[in-house]
Amino acid sequence: MSRYILGVTGASGAIYAIRTAMHLKRLGHGVSLIVTKPGRDVVDFEGQNALFDYAEKVFNIDDFFAECASGSADYAGMAVVPCSMGTLGRIAAGTSDNLLVRSADVCLKERRHLVIVPREMPYSLIHIENMERVTRAGAVIIPASPQFYSRPQTIEDLVDTVVAKVLKHLDALGNNENIVPGWNSFSAK
Ligand SMILES: Cc1cc2nc3c(=O)[nH]c(=O)nc-3n(C[C@H](O)[C@H](O)[C@H](O)COP(=O)(O)O)c2cc1C
């Protein structure tokens, strides 16, 4: 099993973070958590503090001595869930000015998985250009755009349609494994 970094920012949608952490742990992976200061406020405001229960390690946002600040640490990749437009801009600009942004920068330079789940609407041209820039550098943008064809019955079911994509692009799922029914379960009529 692998180790992943989960970055959580001050964008709305902390439920996406907790579901990602929960599924990674359930699948047997280790989760190293980095939460920005606004991220902690929003996680608390949205009632998702149980997020921290799923982490193997929690790193301080200012701790550049943490292992994930270095390319030598054996992480399989990183997801930023949800990703604010501020953090997206910092990753796109390569500022490396906090541990989350530095860890994302490390994933890009080491050619490891970097999945970014932006949460904003509508997007400005600046947001779109930043998404283009990180995509060109190797990141995968997975917007918080849930699908409805699997007929989700709860908010968690709906959120998991996004989390399933995140897990797939992190290579965190085994062969033929998924957390929501795939399209082939519905299209074969
Ligand atoms: C309740 C709440 C919801 C927010 N939602 C978003 C959002 O969906 N997207 C976004 O880009 N910023 C959002 N913000 C603003 C960010 O928290 C703010 O820009 C912050 O500086 C982001 O910092 P970070 O990227 O270091 O976490 C929200 C703020 C609050 C208080």
The ligand as an SDF file (V2000), in Angstrom:
LIG
                    3D

 31 33  0  0  0  0  0  0  0  0999 V2000
  -16.6600   29.6660    4.6930 C   0  0  0  0  0  0  0  0  0  0  0  0
  -15.6540   30.0350    3.6330 C   0  0  0  0  0  0  0  0  0  0  0  0
  -15.7490   29.4620    2.3780 C   0  0  0  0  0  0  0  0  0  0  0  0
  -14.8180   29.7630    1.3700 C   0  0  0  0  0  0  0  0  0  0  0  0
  -14.9370   29.1500    0.1640 N   0  0  0  0  0  0  0  0  0  0  0  0
  -14.0070   29.3720   -0.7750 C   0  0  0  0  0  0  0  0  0  0  0  0
  -14.0700   28.6610   -2.0050 C   0  0  0  0  0  0  0  0  0  0  0  0
  -14.9530   27.8290   -2.2350 O   0  0  0  0  0  0  0  0  0  0  0  0
  -13.0700   28.8560   -2.8990 N   0  0  0  0  0  0  0  0  0  0  0  0
  -12.0520   29.7360   -2.6730 C   0  0  0  0  0  0  0  0  0  0  0  0
  -11.1670   29.8640   -3.5320 O   0  0  0  0  0  0  0  0  0  0  0  0
  -11.9690   30.4340   -1.5100 N   0  0  0  0  0  0  0  0  0  0  0  0
  -12.9160   30.2800   -0.5600 C   0  0  0  0  0  0  0  0  0  0  0  0
  -12.8390   30.9570    0.6300 N   0  0  0  0  0  0  0  0  0  0  0  0
  -11.7770   31.9500    0.8110 C   0  0  0  0  0  0  0  0  0  0  0  0
  -10.4360   31.3000    1.2350 C   0  0  0  0  0  0  0  0  0  0  0  0
  -10.5740   30.6740    2.5040 O   0  0  0  0  0  0  0  0  0  0  0  0
   -9.3420   32.3930    1.2820 C   0  0  0  0  0  0  0  0  0  0  0  0
   -9.0860   32.8910   -0.0140 O   0  0  0  0  0  0  0  0  0  0  0  0
   -8.0520   31.8990    1.9070 C   0  0  0  0  0  0  0  0  0  0  0  0
   -7.0670   32.9210    1.8360 O   0  0  0  0  0  0  0  0  0  0  0  0
   -7.5050   30.6720    1.2140 C   0  0  0  0  0  0  0  0  0  0  0  0
   -6.2780   30.3550    1.8430 O   0  0  0  0  0  0  0  0  0  0  0  0
   -5.5530   28.9600    1.6250 P   0  0  0  0  0  0  0  0  0  0  0  0
   -5.4670   28.7440    0.1650 O   0  0  0  0  0  0  0  0  0  0  0  0
   -4.2180   29.1650    2.2800 O   0  0  0  0  0  0  0  0  0  0  0  0
   -6.3700   27.9240    2.3410 O   0  0  0  0  0  0  0  0  0  0  0  0
  -13.7700   30.6880    1.6350 C   0  0  0  0  0  0  0  0  0  0  0  0
  -13.6810   31.2650    2.9150 C   0  0  0  0  0  0  0  0  0  0  0  0
  -14.6250   30.9510    3.8850 C   0  0  0  0  0  0  0  0  0  0  0  0
  -14.5140   31.5980    5.2440 C   0  0  0  0  0  0  0  0  0  0  0  0
  1  2  1  0
  2  3  1  0
  2 30  2  0
  3  4  2  0
  4  5  1  0
  4 28  1  0
  5  6  2  0
  6  7  1  0
  6 13  1  0
  7  8  2  0
  7  9  1  0
  9 10  1  0
 10 11  2  0
 10 12  1  0
 12 13  2  0
 13 14  1  0
 14 15  1  0
 14 28  1  0
 15 16  1  0
 16 17  1  0
 16 18  1  0
 18 19  1  0
 18 20  1  0
 20 21  1  0
 20 22  1  0
 22 23  1  0
 23 24  1  0
 24 25  2  0
 24 26  1  0
 24 27  1  0
 28 29  2  0
 29 30  1  0
 30 31  1  0
M  END
$$$$
